[in-house]
Amino acid sequence: MVLSEQERTTDFVAGDDALRDLRARLSGPLVLPQDSDYDDVRRVFNAMIDRHPAVIARCATTDDVVTSLAFARSRDLSVSVRGGGHGGLATASATAG
């Protein structure tokens, strides 16, 4: 799941208390732009799509999905859901979110 904020810049940093809390509550990893695996994680099948989400929650459980959606809703963030990343319309990823 890619949490995205359309047409605004998100100023999340790794030390942000909200992100630290979200990371602690997820079973799967939470990936931020400063993380070493960020570029690999954000990349989708269609190389013409080059989006840069602010937060990527790699949900491992249903609870991870619920937690991630609640986080996005509480911060008025748009959400893109990525399955295999093969969508030609680029709906599996978003910029600045």
Backbone torsions as a table, in degrees:
resi	resn	phi	psi	omega
1	MET	NA	132.0	178.5
2	VAL	-109.1	119.1	178.3
3	LEU	-89.4	123.1	-172.7
4	SER	-130.3	148.8	175.9
5	GLU	-121.2	105.1	-174.9
6	GLN	-74.0	135.7	173.1
7	GLU	60.1	20.3	173.2
8	ARG	-139.5	154.8	176.6
9	THR	-95.1	136.7	178.6
10	THR	-101.7	132.0	-177.1
11	ASP	-103.1	42.7	177.2
12	PHE	-72.3	140.3	173.5
13	VAL	-130.8	157.6	-174.7
14	ALA	-57.1	-30.5	-178.4
15	GLY	-84.8	-2.4	-179.6
16	ASP	-57.6	129.1	-178.0
17	ASP	-58.9	-39.3	-179.8
18	ALA	-64.2	-40.6	178.5
19	LEU	-71.1	-37.4	177.4
20	ARG	-62.0	-41.6	178.0
21	ASP	-66.1	-44.2	178.9
22	LEU	-61.9	-46.2	-179.8
23	ARG	-58.9	-39.3	-179.4
24	ALA	-69.0	-28.3	-176.7
25	ARG	-88.0	-12.7	-177.9
26	LEU	-92.0	143.2	172.4
27	SER	-78.6	-39.2	178.2
28	GLY	-87.5	168.4	-178.2
29	PRO	-73.5	153.6	172.4
30	LEU	-110.6	122.4	-174.3
31	VAL	-112.7	130.0	179.9
32	LEU	-117.2	160.7	-177.4
33	PRO	-54.5	-29.8	-179.2
34	GLN	-82.1	-5.5	179.2
35	ASP	-76.4	145.1	-175.2
36	SER	-63.0	-28.3	-178.7
37	ASP	-94.6	5.2	-175.6
38	TYR	-54.7	-49.8	-177.4
39	ASP	-62.9	-38.5	177.8
40	ASP	-67.3	-39.9	-176.6
41	VAL	-71.7	-39.2	-176.1
42	ARG	-77.4	-19.7	-176.5
43	ARG	-66.3	136.8	176.8
44	VAL	-114.3	168.9	-175.7
45	PHE	-56.4	-43.7	-178.3
46	ASN	-79.0	104.8	-175.7
47	ALA	-65.6	-12.7	177.0
48	MET	-75.0	-15.6	-179.6
49	ILE	-95.8	121.1	-178.3
50	ASP	-132.1	75.2	-178.0
51	ARG	-94.9	155.7	-177.0
52	HIS	-131.1	80.1	179.3
53	PRO	-66.0	150.4	179.2
54	ALA	-77.9	-31.5	-177.6
55	VAL	-142.2	132.7	175.3
56	ILE	-123.6	115.8	176.4
57	ALA	-99.4	116.3	179.7
58	ARG	-93.5	82.0	-172.8
59	CYS	-64.1	129.3	179.3
60	ALA	-105.4	-18.3	-176.7
61	THR	-139.1	168.0	174.4
62	THR	-60.6	-39.6	178.1
63	ASP	-60.9	-36.1	176.3
64	ASP	-61.3	-41.7	179.2
65	VAL	-63.5	-47.3	179.8
66	VAL	-60.3	-45.7	-179.9
67	THR	-63.3	-43.6	-179.8
68	SER	-65.7	-42.1	178.5
69	LEU	-65.2	-39.5	177.9
70	ALA	-64.2	-40.3	177.6
71	PHE	-61.6	-47.1	-179.8
72	ALA	-63.4	-44.1	-179.1
73	ARG	-63.2	-41.2	-177.6
74	SER	-68.6	-16.7	-179.9
75	ARG	-115.7	12.2	178.5
76	ASP	55.5	42.4	178.8
77	LEU	-95.5	143.6	170.9
78	SER	-75.1	158.2	-179.0
79	VAL	-128.9	133.2	171.2
80	SER	-113.9	132.0	178.8
81	VAL	-102.9	125.5	-178.7
82	ARG	-111.3	122.7	174.3
83	GLY	-91.7	-87.6	178.8
84	GLY	-98.7	-9.8	-179.7
85	GLY	77.3	17.2	-176.3
86	HIS	-96.5	1.5	-175.8
87	GLY	-66.0	127.5	-179.7
88	GLY	-71.7	-18.1	-178.4
89	LEU	-90.2	0.2	177.0
90	ALA	64.8	30.8	177.9
91	THR	-84.0	-4.6	-179.0
92	ALA	-87.3	0.7	-178.7
93	SER	-153.4	156.5	-177.8
94	ALA	-138.3	162.8	180.0
95	THR	-99.7	144.4	174.8
96	ALA	58.1	34.6	178.9
97	GLY	-157.9	NA	NA
